[in-house]
Structure formats: structure tokens, C-alpha cells
Amino acid sequence: MTGTPTLGEDRVRRVRLTRLLAYDIAANIASLLLLAAVWLWVRRSPAVGLLAGLVAAHLLVDLALLRRRSPAQDRSTVAVLTASTWLVTLAVAPIVPVVLPILALTSLYPVVLAKPYLTRRRVPLLACLLVAVNAAMAAESRLGPLSPLGIQVPGWLTSAILITFTPVTAGTVALLLWHNSAWLTGALRQATESNRALRRARQQVTGQAAQLRASRDRIAAAADAERRRIQRDLHDGAQQSLLAAAVTARLARQHWDTSPNRTAELLDRLRADLDQAAADLRRLACGIYPRC
């Protein structure tokens, strides 16, 4: 079967299936009325009763299928309707061979209806079954006059049946094809809109990815610039003060024993260099983390 349908598709399919069942029920009722007229005014044959029984059984199947409410049962409904329709057409063909054109059109009902529920692999199988059913009906119609159940229908009644039911049956098939076309058009429109939405989403994702790449490059450039600034501040500020403090400390050590006054001056300079280094480091730290 096809992929999981949306709620809108379920509703459309349900409406189409309900309409077909309604058409089929109406056709069965019309057929029963026609058979009753044939029984009363044309010919009282056991075959007429058999035909009425077949049509009534198919009508009961349609009514039972119509009572189903769950969309999940639609596929089984189509399968049962297909089997019931083909069995009835195969049973009617040898009894009333003259209605073969109507039976051939009727056999198309389930095929047209089942198309939205089929996968690509099952369509050829259903087509082969349709050809086989029509070939069997054609063969039965040729053997029908030889069957003891065959009905010899008057010419005027045959013409009336064919003229009345053939256009109605063909119109029903055409209506089903139109419903299929409308459904396929809607599905194509939804697919096109989804494709456009996906394209827009892809363009948005591409734009966001470009923005993320640009933001990443800016962050990397800012981090690199900040690293160079910190390196420069350390080299030009605290590092110079610490180097001067180291030189001053060595000088103070040299004059420690010989010149106490010189040593005191050097120690004062050492403290000033260390204070400057501490101030540079404090300023650098505030630049990295302002809330200091």
C-alpha cells in the first residue's frame, strides 16, 4: 500500500469509498427492480431468481461495508468489494450473456477505486486479475446460451438494458476516474508545497550555518587578538617592571655590605618596581575580567 496518509487524505478516501458504495447500492436496487419486472411481466425463470439472489447478496455486502466507520478498515473494504463485484460479474455472465458490456464496465469499479491503496508492485497484479476476469466473462458469455441457466431475453428488453445501464455504468467509472484525478492533483499540490517548504528550510539552515561559521571566525579572531594584547601588555608592562626589579635586587645585594645608604635606595626602587608590576598585572586582570 501507499505511505501513511494524512487526516485530509483519509477523509477524501473515505468520502470516495462511501460514494462508490452508495452508487453500487443504487445499481443493485435498480437491478433487483428490473429483475422483479422481468419475473412478473416477461419470463418467470429459475435463472431470474438466481440472478436476484446474486444481486441481493452483493447488496448485503455493500450495506455491511457501508456501516464501517474506521478509515483503517478501508483497505479491507476495497478488497472485499473487489472480490464481491468480480464474483457477481462472473456468475451473471453465463446467465445473461447480452449484458457483457455492462459487466465489463462494472469490473472496472474496484480497480479504479483501489488505485490509491496500492503500491506500484501490486498494480500489475490487479491489472492481470482484471484481464483474467474479463476473459473469463467473455468465454462464459459465449457458452451462456448452451447453459440450462441461460435466459433468452427479448430483443427490446436487451436494447433497453444496454441503453439504460451502459451509460450509467460508464459514467460511474468516469466519475471514479475524476475523483482519482482530483485526489492525485491534491496529493501533487501537497507534495509541491512540502518540497517548497523543504527548500525554504534548507536555505534557512544554509544561511544559519553561514552565520555560525562567520560568528565562529569572529570569535576566533577576537580571541587571537585578545591573546596578542595580553602578550603585549605582559611584555611591555609587568615583564619590564619585574626585569627592572630583578636588576635592582642584584644591585642591592652587591651594595649590601659596602654601602647601606645605596642599598636602601635600591630597596626603595625595588619596591617601586614591584608595585608597578603589581599595578600592571592588576590592570591586565581587569581587562580580562572587568568585574575586579
SULFEN-V469676 format. One record per backbone hydrogen bond with DSSP energy under -0.5 kcal/mol. CO is the residue of the C=O (numbers start at 0). NH is the residue of the N-H. If there is no record, write none. Layout:
co->CO nh->NH
co->CO nh->NH
This chain:
co->5 nh->9
co->6 nh->10
co->7 nh->11
co->8 nh->12
co->9 nh->13
co->10 nh->14
co->11 nh->15
co->12 nh->16
co->13 nh->17
co->14 nh->18
co->15 nh->19
co->16 nh->20
co->17 nh->21
co->18 nh->22
co->19 nh->23
co->20 nh->24
co->21 nh->25
co->22 nh->26
co->23 nh->27
co->24 nh->28
co->25 nh->29
co->26 nh->30
co->27 nh->31
co->28 nh->32
co->29 nh->33
co->30 nh->34
co->31 nh->35
co->32 nh->36
co->33 nh->37
co->34 nh->38
co->35 nh->39
co->36 nh->40
co->36 nh->41
co->37 nh->41
co->37 nh->42
co->42 nh->44
co->44 nh->47
co->44 nh->48
co->45 nh->49
co->46 nh->50
co->47 nh->51
co->48 nh->52
co->49 nh->53
co->50 nh->54
co->51 nh->55
co->52 nh->56
co->53 nh->57
co->54 nh->58
co->55 nh->59
co->56 nh->60
co->57 nh->61
co->58 nh->62
co->59 nh->63
co->60 nh->64
co->61 nh->65
co->62 nh->66
co->64 nh->67
co->69 nh->72
co->70 nh->73
co->72 nh->76
co->73 nh->77
co->74 nh->78
co->75 nh->79
co->76 nh->80
co->77 nh->81
co->78 nh->82
co->79 nh->83
co->80 nh->84
co->81 nh->85
co->82 nh->86
co->83 nh->87
co->84 nh->88
co->85 nh->89
co->86 nh->90
co->87 nh->91
co->88 nh->92
co->89 nh->93
co->91 nh->94
co->91 nh->95
co->94 nh->150
co->95 nh->98
co->96 nh->99
co->98 nh->102
co->99 nh->103
co->100 nh->104
co->101 nh->105
co->102 nh->106
co->104 nh->107
co->105 nh->108
co->106 nh->110
co->107 nh->111
co->108 nh->112
co->109 nh->113
co->110 nh->114
co->112 nh->115
co->113 nh->116
co->113 nh->117
co->114 nh->117
co->118 nh->121
co->118 nh->122
co->119 nh->123
co->120 nh->124
co->121 nh->125
co->122 nh->126
co->123 nh->127
co->124 nh->128
co->125 nh->129
co->126 nh->130
co->127 nh->131
co->128 nh->132
co->129 nh->133
co->130 nh->134
co->131 nh->135
co->132 nh->136
co->133 nh->137
co->134 nh->138
co->135 nh->139
co->136 nh->140
co->137 nh->141
co->138 nh->142
co->139 nh->143
co->140 nh->144
co->142 nh->145
co->142 nh->146
co->143 nh->146
co->146 nh->149
co->149 nh->151
co->150 nh->152
co->153 nh->157
co->154 nh->158
co->155 nh->159
co->156 nh->160
co->157 nh->161
co->158 nh->162
co->159 nh->163
co->160 nh->164
co->161 nh->165
co->163 nh->167
co->164 nh->168
co->165 nh->169
co->166 nh->170
co->167 nh->171
co->168 nh->172
co->169 nh->173
co->170 nh->174
co->171 nh->175
co->172 nh->176
co->173 nh->177
co->174 nh->178
co->175 nh->179
co->176 nh->180
co->177 nh->181
co->178 nh->182
co->179 nh->183
co->180 nh->184
co->181 nh->185
co->182 nh->186
co->183 nh->187
co->184 nh->188
co->185 nh->189
co->186 nh->190
co->187 nh->191
co->188 nh->192
co->189 nh->193
co->190 nh->194
co->191 nh->195
co->192 nh->196
co->193 nh->197
co->194 nh->198
co->195 nh->199
co->196 nh->200
co->197 nh->201
co->198 nh->202
co->199 nh->203
co->200 nh->204
co->201 nh->205
co->202 nh->206
co->203 nh->207
co->204 nh->208
co->205 nh->209
co->206 nh->210
co->207 nh->211
co->208 nh->212
co->209 nh->213
co->210 nh->214
co->211 nh->215
co->212 nh->216
co->213 nh->217
co->214 nh->218
co->215 nh->219
co->216 nh->220
co->217 nh->221
co->218 nh->222
co->219 nh->223
co->220 nh->224
co->221 nh->225
co->222 nh->226
co->223 nh->227
co->224 nh->228
co->225 nh->229
co->226 nh->230
co->227 nh->231
co->228 nh->232
co->229 nh->233
co->230 nh->234
co->231 nh->235
co->232 nh->236
co->232 nh->237
co->233 nh->238
co->236 nh->240
co->237 nh->241
co->238 nh->242
co->239 nh->243
co->240 nh->244
co->241 nh->245
co->242 nh->246
co->243 nh->247
co->244 nh->248
co->245 nh->249
co->246 nh->250
co->247 nh->251
co->248 nh->252
co->249 nh->253
co->250 nh->254
co->252 nh->255
co->254 nh->258
co->258 nh->262
co->259 nh->263
co->260 nh->264
co->261 nh->265
co->262 nh->266
co->263 nh->267
co->264 nh->268
co->265 nh->269
co->266 nh->270
co->267 nh->271
co->268 nh->272
co->269 nh->273
co->270 nh->274
co->271 nh->275
co->272 nh->276
co->273 nh->277
co->274 nh->278
co->275 nh->279
co->276 nh->280
co->277 nh->281
co->278 nh->282
co->279 nh->283
co->280 nh->284
co->281 nh->285
co->282 nh->286
co->283 nh->287
co->284 nh->288
co->289 nh->291
